[in-house]
Amino acid sequence: MKFNIVLVEPEIPQNTGNIARTCAATGTNLHLVRPLGFSVDDRYLKRAGLDYWEDVNVQYYDSFKELREKYRDKQFYYATTKAVNTYADVKYPEDCFFVFGKETAGLPEELLKENKEWCIRIPMKESIRSLNLSNSAAIVLYEAIRQRGFEGLLGEGKLTRYDW
């Protein structure tokens, strides 16, 4: 099982670090589209990702078009508050891509319009603009992983000092 998270022009290093940690925990690839709103050496980015960075396959692109052309035969899903379908309405294929926009603006509406049938949203109260980016990525990713029976992930938790 393999999935891909795409962050288009992320702005907040802590969010990207948290998403990197989620990717490490799930074996998910992380794709970062420039410009980034921070340096990859940023201490907040490193701190949020803890010591899991070596377990994350991170790839960088100069544009979303570059990434899309590289993976033209793959299925992309676009996370937005503007979608008709929720993230739970979709049966996700293996190796698909979940695309998230920058924290302050989301994905460009032109891109959303071109991919309307592949746009997904997380339901929330109408008065709330959006959820935190790292929370949104985790919600969508774990739904896809749940649909595949958590394949490849730890089957049961273990106590450190005690037996169940």
N, C-alpha and C positions, 0 to 999 in steps of 0.2 A: 504494500500500500504506500502510495506516495502522493502528496498534495503539494501545492505551491501557493505561497502568499506573495502578493505583489504590493509594494507600497510606492505610490506615485508621488514623488516630491514630498516625503514626510518632513515635518518641521520640528517635532519635539523629540529629542534624543531618548528620553525615558520611555516613550511609547515604542519606539523602534527597538530599544533594548528589551523591553518586556515581550514584544512580539518575537524577537530572536530567541528568547528563552523558551517561549511556547513552541517555536519551531524545533528547537533542540529536543524538547521533551516528546515531540511527536514524530520526529524524523521528516519534518516538512522543509522544503526548500524555501529560502527567502530571497526575493528579487527586489532590489532597490533601484528606483528610477530617479536620476538626477534632474534638477539640482536638489541636493539634500539641504535641509535647514540647519545643519550642524556638521561638524567634522567627525569623521569615523574614529578619530582619536579622542573624542569628547569623553570626559570622565563620567558624566551622567549616563551616557550610552553604555559605556563599559560596565558601570555599576548595576544598571537595570538588567543587563544580560548575565551578570555574575560571572562565574568561571565556565560558562557553557558555550562560549564563542567558538571554541575548537570543534564543537559538536554540531555547528550550524553551517550548512552550505549556503553561503551568501554570494549572490552575483549582482553586479552593478551594470547599469545601462545609462546611456546618455539621453535616451528618449523612450517613451512607451512604444512608439512605432518600431524601434529597434528590437525590443523584447518581443512584440507581437509577430514580427517577421521571423524571428528565430524559432518561435513555437507556433507557426501558422496552422499546424494540424491539430492543435490542442484546444480544448474547450475552456473559455474564459467566462467567469461570472463577475459582475460588477456590483459592488456593495454601495448602496445609496439610499437615502431616506425617501427618494422620489419614485421608487419602484412599485409596481403593482404586486408582484409575487414576493412572498416572504422567503427567507432562507430555508424554512422548513417545508416549503412547497416543492422543492427540487430534489431529484435523485441524482447525486453527484457521481460522475465517472471518476475512476482512478486517474491520477496525474492531471487533474484539472487545475486551473488557476483562479484564485480569489483575489480580485483587484480592489484596493482601497485607495482613496484619494487623500490629499493632505488635510490635516486637522482643521484648518480654518475655512476651507472652501469645498472639500470633497473632490469628486471627479468632475471634469469639464462636462457641461450639459450636452455638448456636441457629441462626445464619446458615448454618453448614456443614450442619446437619441438613436445613434447608429447601432446600438446593441440592446434595444429595449427589451427584447425577449430573454435576454441573459442577465438582466438587472434583478437584484435581490435586495430585500430590506429586512431589518430587524424591527418588529412591531414595538411601538412605544407610545406614550401619551402624546397627543397632538401639540401640547404646549412646550414640549422639549425638542430642541433642534436636533440633537444627536447624542450618541453614546461616545465614550472614550474610544479612541482608535484601537488600542490594544485589547480592550474588552470586546469590541466588535469583531476583531480578527479571531479571537479565541472562541466566541460564540459560534461563528460560521464554520470555522475549522473543525471544532469538536462535533458539530452536527454531521459533517461529512464523515468523520472518523466513526461516529456512533453508527451511521448507516452501514458501515463495513464491519460492525461487530468489534470495534477497537482492535482490529487486526494488527499484530506486531507490538502491541503495548502490554505492559505488565498486567497479568491476569488478576492478581490479588495484592492487596496491601500487606505489609509486614511490619509488626511492631519491632522496635529496636531492642528493647530489654525484656519483653514478655512474649509469651506464646498466646495466641488467641485461645 
